[in-house]
Amino acid sequence: MAIYYGDTNKKQVHDLNNQKDSCEIDEIKIVHKRYFIPDTFTQANSEGYTSCIYCIGDLQK
C-alpha cells in the first residue's frame, strides 16, 4: 500500500499513515490523484509537490 499520495491540482503530497481530517483527502477528485515511484517524500518533492502542513508539516526546508 502506498504511503505518499499526491494531489495534482494543489501539487501537495500527503502521508496516508498520518492523515488528518484537515487534509481533506476524500475531497481529491480521482483525476487529481497521484502515487509516486518510488513511494517516498523525496520523490514527491523532486516532482514539485509540497508537503501537506497537516499530515507532513514543513519537510521541504
C-alpha positions in Angstrom: 0.0 0.0 0.0 1.2 3.5 -0.9 2.2 5.8 1.9 2.6 9.1 -0.1 -0.3 10.4 -2.1 -0.3 13.4 -4.4 -2.9 16.0 -5.3 -2.1 17.2 -8.8 -4.5 20.1 -8.5 -2.8 21.6 -5.4 0.6 20.0 -6.0 0.6 18.7 -2.5 1.7 15.4 -1.1 0.0 13.7 1.8 1.3 11.0 4.3 -1.5 8.4 4.4 -0.1 6.9 7.6 -0.6 10.3 9.3 -3.6 11.8 7.6 -5.8 14.2 9.4 -9.4 15.4 8.8 -7.9 18.8 7.7 -6.1 17.1 4.8 -9.5 16.6 3.1 -8.0 13.6 1.1 -11.6 12.3 0.5 -12.3 15.5 -1.4 -9.5 15.0 -4.0 -11.0 14.1 -7.4 -9.8 10.9 -8.9 -8.3 12.7 -11.9 -6.1 14.6 -9.4 -4.8 11.6 -7.5 -1.1 10.7 -7.9 1.1 8.0 -6.5 4.9 8.1 -6.6 7.5 5.6 -7.7 9.5 5.1 -5.5 6.9 5.8 -2.8 8.9 8.4 -0.9 8.5 12.0 0.2 11.8 12.8 -1.6 10.4 11.6 -4.9 7.2 13.6 -4.5 9.2 16.7 -3.6 11.6 16.2 -6.6 8.5 16.2 -8.8 7.5 19.6 -7.4 5.0 18.6 -4.7 5.0 20.4 -1.4 4.1 18.8 1.9 0.6 19.0 3.4 1.0 21.1 6.5 -1.4 18.9 8.4 0.0 15.4 7.9 3.6 16.0 7.0 4.5 19.5 8.2 7.3 21.5 6.6 9.8 18.8 5.5 10.9 20.5 2.3 13.1 23.1 4.1 
